[in-house]
């Protein structure tokens, strides 16, 4: 490691993106100060993402922190880019603003990446809950429709597989953006997609790196206690659902190779439409009009004729009360408006492909996970033809993933 001379180039630039919550931010920065005393020459960059936090209090307690101000909330993905662009070290470490690192965690991440082969672009750490006793992230997997899950969420740390706490260097499809080290140059060249704002940006980044012929590995000894939920609370269910769905679709649209695009995209689109339809009728009493037969006989033959001609004026209004339904519809509109941008990004990704998805997902199998109410339809006869040409998918349930069930 280099010396702690503030004028020297640091070994690492630790980037913390912040929008809301002074208490958990100060806890995160206190932990990073302790980590810097563990032999790591590091600068800490605080990306102030149009926060509501009094910065004078932050800088009074942490005067060496470099503040990178954004005039508006550009989200986690773009916030990370702002931090890395302003950094001075060859390695950047992302730490969530609601995560308290163990004193040796940043040093372990940086050492693992510095010693790795050149094709390793990022190293993933491990997250627990705030008590340090329950797993939050040690590995994750991708579903066929672009969603992702962490493995063994809620399981006691002592009950995790040996790989979760074993030696470093085990390969991962993606690293968790809440605790990861990346090579600065590679991240600036092909980092988080700024259109993602939040959620799945790290999954998309990881998949693209494998496509480009690079790798991501784990350093299970690098641990942070994660409060979790800070971003979710700030966004609310409406925005979270919107971001999850649009980002999931963008991830598979951009990154699936030609063979898997042909075999999976029909099922992806039909799954999305089925979920929207299920939500419309199951969660919105005001959407009942959508299910009424417009040609059913009525008491008035005149009104029946008008309906036949498509000029009926007595239809009940359709109203939506459920935020999750609206979020999915909003995602559909975003996809509709983003055709050109998504096509351009897909073209760029595929032009740089060095590995097939067959090779990638032989290592990290895709899964089919019924997630939303009504997803039992994915197993019925209607959907059977959609899976006939699909690649093998591991079938999992939410109960398999989350300790104690969903």
Residue, then its C-alpha position, 0 to 999 in steps of 0.5 A: x500500500x502507498x503512504x498516507x501522504x494526502x498529496x500522493x495518489x491514493x490506493x483507492x477512492x471510496x465513493x458514497x452516493x447520498x440523498x437522504x438520512x444524516x444518521x446512517x450517513x454519519x455511521x457509514x462515514x465513521x466506519x470508513x474513517x476507521x477503515x482508513x486506519x487499517x493500512x489503506x491509503x484512501x480518499x472518500x468522495x461523498x456524492x451529494x445527490x441533491x440531499x436534504x442533509x446539512x453538509x456542514x455537520x458532515x464536513x465538521x465530523x469528516x473534514x477530509x471527505x471530498x464532496x461532489x455536489x449534484x444539483x439534482x438527484x441523478x440516482x445511484x447509477x449516475x451518482x457512482x459515475x460522478x464519484x468515479x469521474x472525480x476520483x484519483x485512484x486506479x481502484x474505486x470502492x462503492x459503499x452504500x450510505x447506509x452500510x457500515x464497513x468492517x475496518x478491514x473490508x475496503x482494504x480486502x476489496x482493494x487488495x483482491x482486485x489489485x492482485x487479480x488477473x487483468x480480466x477481473x474488473x470488479x470484486x464483490x464484498x458481502x453484506x449482512x443486516x445491521x446486527x451482523x448476524x443475518x445474510x443480506x448479500x453474498x451471491x445473486x442470480x438472474x431470472x429469465x426476465x431480467x430480475x435478480x435476487x440475492x441468495x439466502x436472504x435472511x439466513x443466519x450468517x453461520x448457516x450460509x454455504x462454505x463458499x459465502x465465507x470461504x477464500x476469495x476469488x470465486x466467480x460471480x455474475x455480478x457484484x452488489x453495488x452496495x459494497x464492491x471494488x472496480x477498476x476505475x478505467x473500466x468503470x468509466x468506459x462501461x460502468x452503470x447505465x445512467x438510465x437505471x437511476x437505481x436497482x439492477x444497475x449492478x446486475x446489468x453491469x456484471x452481465x455486460x462485463x462477462x459479455x465483454x470477456x471480463x470477470x467478476x469475483x468475490x472477496x467474502x472476507x470484506x463485510x459491511x453491516x447494511x441497514x437497507x431500505x433507505x433507497x426504498x423508503x425515499x422512492x416509495x412503492x410507485x417509483x420502486x416498481x417502475x424502476x424494477x420493471x423498466x430496468x429488468x426489461x432493459x437488462x434482457x433487451x440489451x444483453x441477451x445474445x441473438x439466440x437467447x433473444x429469439x428463444x426467451x423474448x416472447x416469454x418475457x413479453x407475455x409474462x410482463x403483459x400477464x402480470x399487468x392484466x392480473x394486477x389490473x383486475x385483482x388490485x383495482x376495483x375501478x378496472x372492472x369496466x375493462x372486462x365487460x363485454x362491449x357487445x353484450x345485450x342491453x335493455x336498450x336496442x338503440x344503445x346496443x346498436x351504438x355499442x356495435x358500431x363502437x360509439x357507445x357513450x354509456x361506458x363506465x370510467x376506468x380508474x386505477x387505485x393500486x400503485x403497483x399497477x400504475x408502476x407497471x403501466x408506467x414502465x410499459x410507457x417508458x419502454x414504448x418511448x425508449x425503443x430507439x435508445x434501447x436498440x442503440x444500446x443493444x447494438x453497442x453491447x452486442x458489437x463488443x460480445x466476446x462470450x456467448x450467453x450459453x457460456x455465461x449461464x453455464x456458470x450462472x444458470x438463469x432462473x424462473x421464479x414466480x414472483x407476483x400474484x398470478x405467476x402460477x400461470x407461467x406453469x400452465x398450458x397456455x405458457x407451455x409453447x413459450x418454454x419449448x424453445x427456451x434454454x434450461x432454466x432453474x425453477x425456484x420459488x420465493x420460499x427457496x430464496x428467502x429464509x422462512x419464505x416470502 
